[in-house]
Amino acid sequence: MTIERGIIDNNNPFIQDDWIKQGFGFTLHRQKQISELFGKFFKTILETQPKNNNSYVAFVAIRWGFAKIIEGKLAPTEKWSNRQLYNGHGMLFK
């Protein structure tokens, strides 16, 4: 993992190559969507359609450090609690 690329290893089960290449940040729109996914099992999120409103949202949230998988469920991180301090790529505003 590098800061530029975010979390794109086995800690992010939502990875798809084309999503990695796009490199999009965790936008305000996606931040609104993620709250509905917190507490759900990652397997359930992977199976739910449309992927753009579920798996992709979880992917970018984990990629930039705003969420993680705990005991099989998507959970917010400390960064999520302080998201106003970070840009969409998980970097602190200067």
C-alpha positions in Angstrom: 0.0 0.0 0.0 1.1 3.5 -0.8 -0.5 6.7 0.2 -1.0 7.7 -3.5 -2.8 4.4 -4.2 -4.6 3.9 -1.0 -5.6 0.5 0.4 -5.7 -1.8 -2.5 -4.7 -5.1 -0.9 -6.6 -8.0 0.7 -7.9 -5.6 3.3 -10.2 -4.3 0.6 -12.4 -7.1 -0.7 -14.2 -4.8 -3.1 -11.2 -4.2 -5.5 -11.7 -4.2 -9.2 -8.8 -3.3 -11.5 -10.7 -0.6 -13.4 -11.7 1.1 -10.2 -8.0 1.2 -9.1 -7.0 2.8 -12.4 -9.7 5.4 -12.2 -8.3 6.7 -8.9 -11.4 8.7 -8.0 -11.7 10.1 -4.5 -14.3 9.7 -1.9 -16.7 12.4 -3.0 -19.5 14.0 -0.9 -22.0 12.0 -2.8 -20.3 8.7 -1.9 -19.9 9.8 1.7 -23.7 10.1 1.9 -24.1 6.7 0.4 -21.6 4.9 2.7 -23.6 5.5 5.9 -26.2 2.9 4.7 -23.5 0.3 4.3 -21.8 0.6 7.7 -22.6 -2.5 9.8 -23.4 -4.7 6.7 -21.4 -7.9 6.0 -19.0 -7.3 3.1 -20.3 -10.4 1.4 -23.8 -8.9 1.4 -22.5 -5.7 0.0 -20.7 -7.6 -2.8 -23.9 -9.3 -3.8 -26.1 -6.2 -3.7 -26.9 -4.3 -6.9 -26.2 -1.9 -8.3 -22.5 -2.3 -7.7 -22.0 1.5 -8.3 -24.1 2.3 -5.2 -22.7 -0.5 -3.0 -19.4 -2.2 -3.8 -17.9 0.8 -5.4 -18.8 3.1 -2.5 -17.3 0.6 0.0 -14.2 0.2 -2.2 -13.4 4.0 -2.2 -14.2 4.3 1.5 -11.7 1.6 2.3 -9.2 2.7 -0.3 -8.8 6.1 1.2 -9.0 5.0 4.8 -12.5 6.1 5.8 -13.8 2.5 6.4 -12.4 -1.0 7.1 -13.7 -4.5 7.5 -14.1 -5.7 11.1 -15.3 -9.2 11.8 -16.7 -9.4 8.2 -18.6 -6.1 8.4 -17.9 -2.7 7.0 -17.1 -0.2 9.8 -16.2 3.5 9.9 -12.6 4.5 10.9 -11.4 7.3 13.0 -10.7 9.1 9.8 -14.4 8.9 8.9 -15.3 10.5 12.3 -13.0 13.4 11.3 -13.6 13.4 7.5 -13.9 17.2 7.4 -10.1 17.3 8.0 -9.3 15.1 4.9 -9.7 15.4 1.2 -11.3 12.7 -1.0 -8.0 10.8 -1.2 -7.7 10.6 2.6 -5.0 13.2 2.9 -5.1 15.9 5.5 -6.0 19.4 4.3 -3.1 21.7 4.8 
